[in-house]
Every structure is written in structure tokens, then in C-alpha cells.
Amino acid sequence: MHRCAGNSPPGPYPGVGKAYERLFSYMNEHRLVPAGPSRELYLNDPGEVPEEELLTEVQFPVEEIPPSP
């Protein structure tokens, strides 16, 4: 089983690319690499909340980069 790294900044759906950028930055800083495909979870409904309050959680299964010998 893999660990998962995730990020869910508020904002419009087209801005989800920034969530990926932040997540890859976090993974790099913590010596983590993707261990499978990402997934996006839409946590609220654009018909019920203003666009700036939309939440999309981006997740990746991750594994640690092994130490160099």
C-alpha cells in the first residue's frame, strides 16, 4: 500500500494546475515520487458555491525515493 499526498486549494477549476505544481514541489522537497496516476476529487458543487470557493483535491499515491548508496 502506498501513501498519498494531496492538495486542495480553493478556486475555479481551470486553476487546478497550480495545485499540481504545489504538490510536485512538496513531493520533491520530501523525496517522494508518484507511485501511480493522480486523481481529482471535486469536494463541492459549482451550482451551490461561488467559483472562488470551489474545492478540488488533487491526490497522488507516493513512495519515497530510496537513498543513494
C-alpha positions as CSV (number, residue, x, y, z in Angstrom):
1,M,0.0,0.0,0.0
2,H,1.3,3.5,-0.9
3,R,1.0,6.7,1.0
4,C,-0.9,9.5,-0.6
5,A,0.0,13.2,-1.0
6,G,-2.8,15.7,-1.7
7,N,-3.6,19.4,-2.1
8,S,-7.0,21.2,-2.2
9,P,-6.6,24.9,-2.7
10,P,-9.9,26.9,-3.3
11,G,-10.7,28.4,-6.7
12,P,-12.1,27.8,-10.2
13,Y,-11.5,24.5,-11.9
14,P,-9.1,26.0,-14.5
15,G,-6.7,26.9,-11.7
16,V,-6.2,23.3,-10.6
17,G,-2.9,23.3,-12.5
18,K,-1.4,25.3,-9.6
19,A,-2.5,22.5,-7.2
20,Y,-0.4,20.1,-9.3
21,E,2.6,22.5,-9.2
22,R,2.4,22.8,-5.5
23,L,2.0,19.1,-5.0
24,F,5.0,18.2,-7.2
25,S,7.0,20.9,-5.3
26,Y,6.1,19.3,-2.0
27,M,6.9,15.8,-3.2
28,N,10.3,17.0,-4.5
29,E,11.1,18.6,-1.1
30,H,10.1,15.5,0.7
31,R,11.9,13.0,-1.6
32,L,8.6,11.5,-2.9
33,V,7.7,10.3,-6.3
34,P,4.3,9.4,-7.8
35,A,3.5,5.7,-7.4
36,G,0.5,5.7,-9.7
37,P,-1.9,8.0,-11.5
38,S,-3.3,11.1,-9.9
39,R,-7.0,11.6,-9.1
40,E,-9.1,14.7,-8.6
41,L,-11.9,14.8,-6.1
42,Y,-14.5,17.6,-6.5
43,L,-15.5,18.5,-2.9
44,N,-18.4,20.8,-3.6
45,D,-20.8,21.8,-6.4
46,P,-20.3,24.8,-8.7
47,G,-24.1,25.2,-8.7
48,E,-24.1,25.7,-4.9
49,V,-21.0,27.7,-4.1
50,P,-19.2,30.7,-5.7
51,E,-16.5,29.8,-8.2
52,E,-13.7,31.2,-5.8
53,E,-14.9,28.7,-3.1
54,L,-14.7,25.6,-5.3
55,L,-12.5,22.8,-3.8
56,T,-10.7,20.2,-5.9
57,E,-8.5,17.8,-4.1
58,V,-5.6,16.5,-6.2
59,Q,-4.1,13.3,-4.9
60,F,-1.1,11.1,-5.9
61,P,-0.1,7.8,-4.4
62,V,3.6,8.3,-3.4
63,E,6.6,6.4,-2.4
64,E,10.0,7.7,-1.0
65,I,13.0,8.0,-3.3
66,P,15.5,5.4,-1.9
67,P,18.7,6.9,-0.5
68,S,21.7,6.9,-2.8
69,P,24.3,4.1,-2.0
